[in-house]
């Protein structure tokens, strides 16, 4: 890994440069909307933890996204209580 490597501000994936990884941006290079990223991250959770039910995957994903700079101030994150 490169010394300059950093993490995506949206999902935490290791990246070489910029604030976001290729998975978190659209074809225009801009960060995807919260709902799109949230759904993709929930689906990732469910693939990697097959025993996890949807509600638990959503709860874990919101908790994880709350730690990410791109989402920490998003209304859905703040509303989770």
C-alpha positions in Angstrom: 0.0 0.0 0.0 1.1 3.5 -0.8 2.1 5.9 1.9 -0.2 8.4 0.4 -3.2 6.1 0.6 -6.2 7.4 2.4 -9.8 6.3 3.0 -13.0 7.2 1.1 -15.0 9.8 3.0 -18.2 7.9 2.1 -17.5 4.2 2.7 -14.0 4.0 4.2 -12.5 2.0 1.4 -8.7 2.6 0.9 -8.1 5.0 -2.0 -5.0 6.7 -3.5 -6.4 10.2 -4.0 -9.5 12.3 -3.7 -12.3 12.2 -1.2 -14.3 9.3 -2.6 -13.7 5.9 -4.1 -15.0 4.8 -7.6 -17.9 2.9 -5.9 -19.3 6.0 -4.2 -19.3 8.4 -7.1 -21.5 8.5 -10.2 -20.3 8.8 -13.8 -20.1 12.6 -13.3 -17.5 12.1 -10.5 -19.9 13.4 -7.8 -20.8 11.6 -4.7 -23.9 9.5 -5.2 -27.1 10.5 -3.2 -27.4 9.2 0.3 -30.3 6.8 -0.5 -28.3 5.2 -3.3 -25.2 4.8 -1.2 -27.2 3.6 1.8 -28.9 0.9 -0.2 -25.7 -0.3 -1.8 -24.0 -0.5 1.6 -26.9 -2.4 3.1 -26.7 -4.9 0.3 -23.0 -5.3 0.8 -23.6 -6.0 4.5 -26.2 -8.6 3.7 -23.9 -10.3 1.2 -21.0 -10.4 3.7 -23.1 -11.4 6.7 -25.8 -13.8 5.3 -27.4 -14.4 8.7 -28.1 -10.6 9.1 -31.7 -9.6 8.5 -32.6 -6.4 6.6 -33.5 -4.3 9.7 -30.2 -5.2 11.4 -28.2 -4.5 8.2 -29.8 -1.1 8.0 -29.1 -0.3 11.6 -25.4 -1.4 11.3 -25.1 0.6 8.0 -26.5 3.8 9.5 -24.1 3.4 12.5 -21.2 2.9 10.1 -22.2 5.8 7.9 -22.4 8.1 11.0 -18.6 7.7 11.3 -18.0 8.7 7.7 -17.2 12.4 7.0 -19.4 12.5 3.9 -22.5 11.4 5.9 -22.1 12.4 9.6 -24.2 15.5 9.2 -26.9 14.0 6.9 -30.4 14.3 8.3 -31.0 10.5 8.1 -28.0 9.9 10.2 -28.9 12.6 12.7 -32.5 11.3 12.9 -31.5 7.8 13.8 -31.5 8.7 17.5 
